[in-house]
Amino acid sequence: MTTVIIVIVVLWLLGFFGQRVIPSFPKTGTWIHTLIVIAIILLILDLLKII
């Protein structure tokens, strides 16, 4: 579960900072927010040991 959370956060960071670092990096729009919400939900569920 921790690996999934780390991958989602890394993808979120790439989407958030990717355009600034590499100008040809595609825009992600609302995917950034979707990924961070999923990562937070998974983190909360992992902390509560529901999954």
C-alpha positions in Angstrom: 0.0 0.0 0.0 2.8 2.4 0.8 4.3 1.8 -2.6 1.0 2.8 -4.3 0.8 6.0 -2.2 4.4 6.9 -3.1 3.8 6.3 -6.8 0.7 8.4 -6.8 2.5 11.3 -5.0 5.4 11.1 -7.4 3.0 11.3 -10.3 1.2 14.2 -8.7 4.6 16.0 -8.3 5.5 15.3 -11.9 2.1 16.7 -13.0 2.5 19.8 -10.8 6.1 20.7 -11.5 6.6 18.9 -14.8 5.7 21.8 -17.0 8.2 24.1 -15.2 11.1 21.6 -15.4 10.4 20.3 -18.9 8.4 22.7 -21.1 7.3 19.8 -23.4 5.8 17.9 -20.5 2.0 17.5 -21.1 -0.4 19.5 -19.1 -2.4 17.4 -16.6 -5.2 19.7 -15.6 -7.5 18.2 -13.1 -5.5 14.9 -12.9 -3.2 16.6 -10.4 -6.1 17.1 -7.9 -7.5 13.7 -8.6 -4.2 12.0 -7.8 -3.6 13.9 -4.6 -7.1 13.1 -3.4 -6.6 9.4 -4.1 -3.3 9.5 -2.3 -4.8 11.1 0.7 -7.7 8.7 0.8 -5.3 5.7 0.5 -3.1 7.1 3.2 -6.0 7.6 5.6 -7.3 4.1 4.9 -3.8 2.7 5.4 -3.5 4.5 8.7 -6.9 3.1 9.8 -6.0 -0.4 8.4 -9.4 -0.7 6.7 -7.9 -2.1 3.5 
